[in-house]
């Protein structure tokens, strides 16, 4: 891997670190406002809404400029989102602005990998990116939990500037200052990302034309036999992963009797497993063997259901690491395969935009369903079982579709041979 790749990783690490710390702080802020319980998962929903609504436009934006410049601009948008919280804007709306920045950031972050690296290094690169992203999730959730801890906040609030009254005098305000600093550090790394020299055709600016182009890209990926399978799996994974974040928090509260700052640490435990699984996938799974990992998705759903029988933190740790490990080993090869197919069939920015649209539409759908179940006061064990069954069942259906594609391919091959 070259120096530019490591600069991308550093930028991604600090940006993702801030995203995940901000989520915990926003949940804390909602609790301080006595917001209803269903509003907590709505934070993530508002965050990913931009991924869906802007999917037709962010790919063109990412391909119109050098990717490092795009990442710099979008990181500053995240800082603006934090500033809105200081201005008294509701956390849901402010977090949606951060999501807007993230939606525009993502096609550049992943798209530059296909510009910078050859196809044979994509699984390895994705393993490193996902592993580092997961490390940022671990540290971000832990950082968020620490920042809302009363003793840590008290230490932060003791810092002051001579002759300047900052007006920072609450737990959430001191937490936001640290998060903004992380975003700004990511922006500094963004400026150091090299220009790959790759240039795409002049992007359309007419919104209707962009939507039509996006629809064409959408259909191209879904019609491709390999693209549709990898897209289906990554779509399922990200929807499930976002929902699992909130399930773990609620489960920790109800089954393990943990407060928010300690429950946030359990999210980090899942992320440790994802990091291990991601690195293992990068080491042992080749791009051409990517589809062989699909049975792990079925296994993951059943392992998730074991959470209903756990009431001890010390048993929870290895179980959550196992869940994360299965998830990481499962999704990294599929993500690399999807990027490879997207790069061949489309441009880097457009293919990632299609991927983000599908994945975050899945996140929106699953979070709405989860919020509905919480508003209906369903027991968390019931929610976990329904979630696990859905993940296993949906993955199995994708496996059946892949088998059908293979049979169709073999049949067409035989027909072609018989003509000769």
N, C-alpha and C positions, 0 to 999 in steps of 0.2 A: 504494500500500500504506500502511496506517495504522501508527501507533506500536506497537499491540499485536502486529502481525505481526512487526515487527523484534525485539520482546522475545522472541517465540516462537523466532525464528531464533537469537538469542543463547543462549537456554537449550539449544536443540537442539545448537548448535555445541559447547559445552563438555561436554555430556553424552556426545555421540558421540566427541569428542576423547579423553575418558577411557576410553570403551569400547575404542577401537582401540589406545590405548597399553597398556591392561591386557592385551589379547590377546598382544601381543609380550612383555610381561614374564612372563605366564603360560607362554608357550612357552619362554622362557629358564629359568624355574624348573623346568619339566619336564626340560629338558636337564641342569640341575644335579643333578636327582634320578636321572639316568640312566634315565628312563622310556623304554619302547619307542617306536619311531617312529610306530606306528599311533595312539598316544595323543594326539599333537599335534592332528590334526583332530577328535578327540573333544572338545577344548575348545569348539569352536564348536558341536558337537552338544549338549553339556550346556547351553550358553548358550541355544540356541533351543528346547530341550525344553519350557520353560515356555510358549512361544508356542503350542505344540500342545496341551499338557495343560490349559492354563488358558484356552483360546480362548473357551469357553462362558461364562466368568465375567468376564473383563477388560473386555469390551464393556459389560456392565451396570454394572461398577464405574466405568468412564469416564463413563457417562451419568448416574450418580447424584450426581456432585459437579461443581462448576465445574472445567474442564479444567486450569487453572493449579494448583489445589490437588492434583489427582491427580498431575500431573507432579512437584510438590514431594515428595509422599510417596514416590513410586516412585524418585526420585533418592536419597533417604535409604536406601532398601533396597539400592541399589548400593553405598553407603558401607559398609553392614553386610557385604556380600559381601567387600569389600576387608579389613575387619576380621577376617573369618574366616581369611584367609590369614595374617595376623599371629598368629592364635591357633593356628596349626599345622594347620589343616584342609587336606586335599588340594586342590590347585589346581582340579581338575575339579569338586569339590563346591562350593567357594567361588565359582567362576565361574558355576555354575548358579544361585546366589542372585542374582548380578548379572543373569543372564538373566531371572530372575523379575521383578526390578525393571523391566527393559527391556520385557518382555512387557506389563506393566501400563501402562507409559509410552506405548507406541506408539499405542493407540487414542485417547488424549487428544491426543497430538502432531498426528496427522493429522486427527482428528475436529474439532478446533477450527478448522481451515482452512475447513471447509464451514459452520461457524457464523459465522465472521468475514468471509468473502468471498463475493461473488456467483459463480455458475458460470463466467462468462466470464473470471474471473481465476484459475481453478484451475490451468490449465496453467502460467501465469506463476508462480503461487505455488509449484507443485511444482518448477518449474525452479529457483527460488531456494532452496527447501528442499533439493532434491537436490544442487544445486551447492554449497551451504554444508555439507551433510552430507559430500559428497565432499571438500571442503576440510578438514573435520575428520578425515576418514580419512587424507588425505595427511599432515597435521600430526600426527595421532595415531600413525600407524605410524612416522613419522620420530621423534616424541617418544619412543615406546617404544624404538626403536633407540638413541636417544641416552642414555636413562636406564639401559640395560644396558651402555653403553660404559664400560669400566673407568676411563678418564680423567675422564669426566663424573661418574660415580658417586663418584670420589675427591673431586671438588670439592664435591658435595652432602653427603658424609659429614663434611666439615670444618665445616659449620654445626652450631652447638650452642647450647643455651640455658643462660645462667648459672644455676648452682645446681641444674640439672635434668639427670638422666641419662635421656635418651630411650630408650636401649637400641637405637637404630637404628645398626647397624654392618655391614650387608651391602648389596650392590648392589640386590637386589630390595626390601629394606625401604625404602631411600631412594627408589626408583622409585615404590613404592606411596604414599608420603607425597605426592608430587607429583600422582599420579592422584587421590587423595582430595581434594586441594585443588581440582582441576578439577571434580569432582562437586559439591563444596560451592558453588563459584562458579555452577554451573548451577542449583543449588537457589535461590540468591539471585535469579536472573533469573526462576525459576518463580514466586516470590512477587510479581513485578511484572507478570505476565500478567493482562490485564483480564478480568473476568467478562463474557462476551458477553450474559448475560441469558437465553440459551436454556435451557429446562428441558424434560426429557422426562417421560413418564408414570412413575409410581413403578415402579422396577425390582424384579423378582422376587428373592427371597432363597432360595427353595427350590432346592437344587442340581439336582434332577431337572427341575423346571420350566425352569431356566436352560438345561440341556442340550437340552430339547425346543425351546425358543425358538431356541437357536443352530442346531439342525438345520434348523428352518424357514427361518432367515435364510440358511443355507448353500445350501439348495435353491433359494431365491428368486433368489440371485445366479447360480447355475449354470444355471438355466432361462432367464434373461434372455439374449436373443440377443447384445446388446452386452456385458453383464456377463460372460458365460462366456468370450468371446474375450479381453477385457482381463485377466480373472482368470487364464486359462491362460497368457498371455504373462508377466504379472508373477510368477506362480508359478514358471515356468521360469527367468526372469531371476534371481530371488533365490537359487534353488537353485544355479544355475550360478555366480553371483557369489561366493557363500560358498566354493564348491569351488575357484574360480579363485584365491582368496587363498592357499590352501595349495599349489596347483599352482605358482604363481609362486615361492613360497619354496623348494620342492623343486627346481624348474627352475633357480633362481638358484644353488642349492648344487651341483647336478650338472653343469649346462652352462656356468655362468659362474664357478664356483668362488668364490662370495661367502659370507662368514660371515653369521650371522643379522642382525646390526645393519645391514649393508649391503643384505642381501636385503629387509629390511623397507622400505627406501627404494623398491624397485621396485614394491611394492604402492602406494606413494604416486604413482608415475609413472602407473600404471593409473588411479588416482583423478583425476589431472590431466586425463586424457582424458575421463573421465566428467563432470567439471565442465564442460569445454568443450562436450561433446555436450549436456549438460543445459541449459546456458544458450542454446545454439543452438536446441534444441527449443522452449524457452520463447519464443524470439523469432520463430521461423518457422512453428511448427505450431499451428494452431487446434484447439480441442476437437473440432469436427465432422470434422476430417481426421486424427484420431489414428490410425486403423487403417491409414493409408497408409504408416506407418513399419515395418510388419512385415517386409518383405524385408531390412531391415538386420540382423535377427536371424539370418537365413540367412547373410548375408555375414560376420557376426561369427564364427560357428562356423568358417568356412573360414580366416579371418584368424588365429584362435587357433592353427590347425595349423601356421602358418608359424613358430611358436616353436621347433619341432623342428629348424629349419635355422639357428638363430641361436646363436652362441657368443661374441659380442662384446657388451659392455655398451652400446657406443655405437649398435649396431644395435638392441639390445633397447629402448632408450628410445623411439624413434619408433614401433616396432611396438606396444609396450604402450600408448602414448598413442592410437594408432589404434583398438586394441581397446576401450579405455575410451570413446573418442569415439563409436564405433558403439553401445556399450551405453547410454550416457547419452541419445543422441538417440532411441534405440529405446524405452527404458522410461518416460521422463518423460511423454510424451503418453498412454501406456497406463495409467499410474498415475492421471493426472488423470481419464481417462475412467471408470476403475473407481470412483474416489471420487465422481464425479458420479452414476453409476448407483446406487451404494450409498446415497448421500444421498437420492435420489429413492425408492428401493424400501424402504429400511430407515432406521434412525437412524445418526448419524455413528459412534458408538462400536461398534455392532453390525456395521456394514459393514466397518469397519477390522479388527475381531476376526476376521471370516470371512476377510478378505484375509490377515491374519497367519497364521491357521491353515493355509491352503493353501500360502502361500509358505514357511513354516518346516517344514511337513511335507516339502516339496520339498528344503529344506536338509538335513533329517535324512536323507532317503533318499539324496541324492547324496553326503553326507559319509560315510555308512556304506559305500556302494559304493567311494568313494575310499579309505577306510581299509582295506577288504578288498583292493583292488588293491595298496596299499602293503605290507600284511602278506604278500601273495603275491610280493613283490619284483619286481613288474612294472617295466620300464624306464619312466622318466618320459616319454620320447618316445611310447611306446605309450599311456600314460595321456592325454597331450595330444591325440593323434589321436582316441581314443575319445570324449573330452570334446567336441572340436570337431564331430565327426560327429553326436553326440547333440544338441547345441544347434541345428545347422542343420536336422537331420531333424525334431526336435520342433517348431521354429518353422514349418517347411513344412507339417506336418500341421495346425497351428492355422490357417494360411492357407487350406488346403483346406476346413476346417470352416467358416470365415467365408464362403467362396465358396458352400458348400452352403446356409448360412443365407440368403444373399442371393438365391439361386435360389428357395428356398422362399418367401421374402417376396414376390418378383416373381410367383410362381405364384399365391399367395393373393390378391395384388392384382388379377391378371387374372381370377381366379374371381369376385371381388367385383364387378368391372366388368361381367362377362358376365351376372350376375344382374340387373343394372340395365338 
